[in-house]
Amino acid sequence: MTPQPPRRAERLARWSLAPWERAAVLGDLAEEFHAIEATRGHRAARRWYWRQTIVSIWPNVLRRVQRDERRQKQLRHCAQNMLFGVSMLALYYLADRNDPRRASTVFGIPVVVCYASLLLGAGVQAAAALFSERVEMARSQRRVRAGLATVLLALLCLSLISPPSLAWQWLGGYALLFLVVESLRLWPRWRPDPAPAVFSVGSKGERPLTPDAQVLTSVPNKPLGMSDLLLLHPAASGTRPEIAWQRRSLVQRTFREAQSFRVCAIVKVEDRPSSAIVDLVGESGQVVRGIDVPLRIGDLGAVPPTWDDAVDADNTAAHFAEIDGRVDLQGLTPGRYAVRLTVTDGEHVSVREESIQVR
Amino acid sequence: MGRSGTLGEFEQAVLLAVAHLEDDAYGVTIRREIEVRTRRNAAIGALYTALERLERRGLVRSTMSDPTPTRGGRSKRHFRITPSGRAALRQSREFLTKMWAGLDLDVRAGRS
C-alpha cells in the first residue's frame, strides 16, 4: 500500500489554500512527500510535510485574502472595527478610571446600538441561511457569530447595570470578546472544492468546425464549439498586421461540467510568429487566467483540408501556425469573461477577443 | 520587493528558476532548482506567493496540466516566463551591475 501524506496536515493545508490552487499545491506537496519518503524514509517525509504545511499557512491565507475582493472588504471592515474597539478602551481609561459607570455609559450606548443592529443582521442572515442552499459549515458559522454577538450584547448590558466596581470588568470582558469576534471574521470560511463550471461560448460563424479539433477536454466526443480561423496579414504599408477574422461556428452552445476549454486557431503569417497568448479577462478588465500557447508552424500542406477554402489562392507561400491551448476554468467566479488571443510576430501585435459566460 | 517594478531577491530567484527550467517549471521543480543553486530551502507557501505576485505583474504565466496519479490525481501548475519577465530580469541585472561598478568590497576586512 502506498504511504499517504499525514491526513491532518493535508486537511490543514487544504483549509488554508484557496479552492483554485488547492489541486496544484497539494499535488506538489504529495509529489515531494513521496520523493522524500523514497529516499529518507517515512518519518522524515511526514516531518517535512508537517513543516511545510505549518510554515505555509500564513502565506497561503494571505494570498487567498489578497486575491479575494470580498475578503479584502471584510479585512478593511475588520481593521476599522478593531481600531474602534481599541480606541474605545483607551478613551475609557483616559476619561475616568474612577467612575467606570459614567465612562461605560458614554462609550457603551453607541456600541449597544451598533451591536443591536449587528445582532438583528446576524439573526436575519442566520434565518436566510437556513432556507438557502448553503453548506452546513457556513450555516453553523453564522449561528456562532450570532451567538457571540448576543454574548457581547449581554456583557454590555451587565456593565451598565452592575455596581461601579464590577463595571470595568464587564467592559474589559466586552473589549476582549469584541477583539475575538473581529478576529473570527478573518478566519477563512471553509468552502468545498469548486464545482465544475458551466459556461457558454458566444461564438458565431457559418458551419461546423473541423472534427479533429476538440474544445472541451473534459467533455469527450463533443463536437467542437469554439474555434475560428485567424488570418494574420501584414499590412501593405508594413506598419502593422491586421487580423481578418473568419468565423467557423454559428451556434451558441452551453457546455456543462467543463473544467477547461481549448482554444484552437490557425494563424496565417508571412513571418513566423514569436508567441501566442490566451488570456481570460474579467469584466473589470483584469486578467484572471493567462497561458502561453504553443505554436506549431507548418506550410500550407499542413493545414487541415476543411480549411483550404478559406485560404486565398495567392497565399501559397504563406506559413501557417497552429494554435492549440487549454484554459483552466476551475475556481472562476461566475460572470462574463473575454477570451483574448494575442499573437505577436516579434514586432507586431494582433489581438482577437471572444466572450464566454461562466455560470 | 519594490512595488514600482524592481524585483526582490526571492522574486529574482524564482523568476530565474522558471527561466532555467523552461517547460518543466512547476512548484516542485522550482523549489528544487532554488535549493540546488542557492542551498536555501523555500517554503511552498512562500514560493506560490511569489509566483502569484509575478503572475499578477505579467512576468510569468501559468497553465494547468492534466492530473497525474503520482500526485494523487492532482494536476500541475506549470509556469513560463513571459517577455516582460525576461525584460525585468535584464533590468534587475543591469541595475545591480551599475551599483557594483567600481566597488571592491572586502567583507573579511570589514572595509571597502
Interface residues (C-beta under 8 A of the other chain):
Chain A: S16 E21 A23 A24 V25 L26 G27 D28 L29 A30 E31 E32 H34 A35 Q52 V55 S56 I57 W58 P59 N60 L62 R63 Q66 R67 S260 S275 I277 V287 G290 I291 D292 G325 R326 D328 Q330
Chain B: Y26 G27 V28 R31 A43 I44 G45 A46 Y48 T49 E52 E55 G58 R61 S62 T63 M64 P67 T68 T70 R71 G72 R74 S75 K76 R77 R80 T82 P83
